[in-house]
Amino acid sequence: MTQSNLEKATIGGGCFWCLEAVFQRVEPVVEVISGYSGGDVENPTYKQVCSGKTGHAEVIQLSFDPEAISYREILKRFFAAHDPTQLNRQGADIGTQYRSVIFYHNETQRRIAGEMISRLNEDVVYDAEIVTELKPFEAFYPAEEVHQDYYKKHPDQPYCVSVIKPKLDKYEKLFDE
């Protein structure tokens, strides 16, 4: 496998630390970077994004080998790792920067994500309609270094213990990784 064989997925579902911790456990995923996407400020800082004024969402950008894991499988894990029915929030994290969003990189990703959202709604998988935004990918800005590998570096930090660890436990029961 070479870098040119890899695909990218850019997704947001609340705090990027949570999704990063989940997708770092998915072996066919080669790289997970926390960052920002969907706003109108170039190279925003965490503080700017947290203000809610940049339009960015906290996201992760994955590099994955599509021969080892499909984009559809990536999205299955994405929808299992957060609540896609909460508008502009995940639990106590509130604001547009915490919205559920998929930034598709090509028409195939757009189609797969749209079909998956429709199917999940039709099958009434959740207690409410999915509010996940589906937007074309425009730009990704990596978050500051302090935000990369956050759970790995700080597993005993209170947010990690009370929010991330329970999500990981639930996720691992679903996917047995």
C-alpha positions as CSV (number, residue, x, y, z in Angstrom):
1,M,0.0,0.0,0.0
2,T,1.3,3.4,-0.9
3,Q,0.1,6.9,0.2
4,S,-1.5,7.3,-3.2
5,N,-3.8,4.3,-2.6
6,L,-5.2,5.9,0.6
7,E,-8.5,7.8,0.7
8,K,-9.5,10.5,3.2
9,A,-12.7,10.9,5.2
10,T,-13.4,14.1,7.1
11,I,-16.1,13.8,9.8
12,G,-17.3,15.6,12.9
13,G,-19.4,14.4,15.8
14,G,-18.8,16.4,18.9
15,C,-15.4,16.9,20.5
16,F,-12.7,15.7,18.1
17,W,-10.9,14.0,21.0
18,C,-13.7,11.4,21.2
19,L,-13.8,10.5,17.5
20,E,-10.0,10.5,17.4
21,A,-9.8,8.0,20.2
22,V,-12.4,5.8,18.5
23,F,-10.9,5.8,15.0
24,Q,-7.3,5.3,16.3
25,R,-8.6,1.8,17.3
26,V,-9.7,0.9,13.8
27,E,-6.7,-0.9,12.3
28,P,-7.3,-0.3,8.6
29,V,-7.3,3.4,9.4
30,V,-3.7,4.6,8.8
31,E,-3.8,8.1,10.3
32,V,-6.2,10.2,12.4
33,I,-5.7,14.0,12.7
34,S,-7.9,16.2,14.8
35,G,-8.7,19.6,13.2
36,Y,-11.3,22.0,11.9
37,S,-13.4,22.2,8.8
38,G,-16.4,23.9,7.3
39,G,-15.7,27.5,8.4
40,D,-14.6,30.7,6.7
41,V,-11.4,31.4,8.6
42,E,-8.1,30.1,7.4
43,N,-5.9,28.3,9.9
44,P,-8.2,28.9,12.9
45,T,-7.1,28.4,16.5
46,Y,-8.9,26.2,19.0
47,K,-10.0,29.4,20.8
48,Q,-11.4,30.9,17.7
49,V,-13.3,27.7,16.8
50,C,-14.7,27.4,20.4
51,S,-16.1,31.0,20.1
52,G,-18.5,29.6,17.5
53,K,-17.8,32.5,15.2
54,T,-15.6,30.8,12.6
55,G,-18.2,28.4,11.3
56,H,-15.8,25.5,11.7
57,A,-16.7,22.1,13.2
58,E,-14.3,20.1,15.3
59,V,-13.5,17.2,13.0
60,I,-11.1,14.3,12.4
61,Q,-9.6,13.6,9.1
62,L,-8.8,9.9,8.5
63,S,-6.5,8.3,5.9
64,F,-7.6,4.8,5.2
65,D,-6.9,2.0,2.8
66,P,-10.2,1.4,0.9
67,E,-9.2,-2.2,0.1
68,A,-9.0,-2.9,3.9
69,I,-12.0,-0.9,5.0
70,S,-14.8,0.7,3.0
71,Y,-16.0,4.2,3.3
72,R,-19.4,2.7,4.2
73,E,-17.8,0.8,7.1
74,I,-16.1,4.1,8.2
75,L,-19.5,5.7,8.3
76,K,-21.1,2.8,10.2
77,R,-18.5,3.4,12.9
78,F,-19.0,7.1,12.8
79,F,-22.7,6.8,13.4
80,A,-22.1,4.3,16.2
81,A,-19.5,6.6,17.9
82,H,-21.8,9.6,18.5
83,D,-25.4,10.7,18.5
84,P,-26.3,12.0,15.1
85,T,-29.7,13.3,16.2
86,Q,-28.3,16.0,18.5
87,L,-28.2,19.4,16.8
88,N,-25.0,21.4,17.4
89,R,-24.0,19.3,20.4
90,Q,-22.9,16.1,21.9
91,G,-23.8,15.7,25.5
92,A,-22.5,18.6,27.5
93,D,-20.5,19.9,24.5
94,I,-22.8,22.6,23.0
95,G,-22.2,24.8,20.0
96,T,-22.0,24.7,16.2
97,Q,-18.4,23.5,16.5
98,Y,-19.8,20.2,17.9
99,R,-22.2,19.5,15.1
100,S,-22.5,16.2,13.4
101,V,-21.2,16.6,9.9
102,I,-19.7,14.6,7.0
103,F,-17.5,16.5,4.6
104,Y,-17.5,14.4,1.5
105,H,-14.4,14.3,-0.7
106,N,-16.0,13.1,-3.9
107,E,-19.4,12.1,-5.4
108,T,-19.1,8.5,-4.3
109,Q,-18.7,9.6,-0.7
110,R,-21.6,12.0,-1.0
111,R,-23.8,9.2,-2.4
112,I,-22.9,6.6,0.2
113,A,-23.3,9.1,3.1
114,G,-26.7,10.2,1.8
115,E,-27.9,6.7,1.3
116,M,-26.7,5.7,4.8
117,I,-28.5,8.7,6.4
118,S,-31.7,7.9,4.5
119,R,-31.5,4.2,5.5
120,L,-30.9,4.9,9.2
121,N,-33.9,7.3,9.2
122,E,-36.1,4.9,7.3
123,D,-35.2,2.0,9.6
124,V,-35.8,4.2,12.7
125,V,-32.4,3.3,14.1
126,Y,-32.5,6.4,16.4
127,D,-35.3,7.9,18.5
128,A,-35.2,11.1,16.4
129,E,-34.2,12.2,12.9
130,I,-30.5,12.3,12.0
131,V,-29.3,15.9,11.8
132,T,-25.9,15.1,10.4
133,E,-24.9,17.7,7.8
134,L,-23.6,16.5,4.5
135,K,-21.3,19.1,3.0
136,P,-18.6,19.1,0.2
137,F,-15.1,19.1,1.6
138,E,-13.3,22.4,1.1
139,A,-10.4,22.6,3.6
140,F,-9.0,21.0,6.6
141,Y,-6.9,22.7,9.2
142,P,-5.1,20.5,11.7
143,A,-5.6,21.4,15.3
144,E,-2.8,22.5,17.5
145,E,-0.4,19.7,18.7
146,V,-1.8,19.7,22.2
147,H,-5.1,18.3,20.7
148,Q,-3.5,15.5,18.7
149,D,-3.6,12.0,20.4
150,Y,-5.3,13.6,23.3
151,Y,-6.8,10.5,24.9
152,K,-3.6,8.5,24.4
153,K,-1.6,11.3,26.2
154,H,-4.2,12.1,28.9
155,P,-6.3,9.0,29.7
156,D,-6.7,10.0,33.4
157,Q,-7.8,13.6,32.6
158,P,-11.4,14.0,34.0
159,Y,-13.0,14.6,30.5
160,C,-11.3,11.5,29.2
161,V,-12.4,9.4,32.1
162,S,-16.0,10.7,32.2
163,V,-16.8,11.2,28.5
164,I,-14.3,9.4,26.2
165,K,-13.7,6.2,28.2
166,P,-17.5,5.3,28.3
167,K,-17.8,6.0,24.6
168,L,-14.9,3.8,23.9
169,D,-16.3,1.0,26.1
170,K,-19.6,1.2,24.2
171,Y,-18.0,1.3,20.8
172,E,-15.7,-1.6,21.6
173,K,-18.7,-3.8,22.6
174,L,-20.3,-3.0,19.3
175,F,-17.2,-3.6,17.1
176,D,-15.1,-5.9,19.4
177,E,-11.7,-4.4,18.5
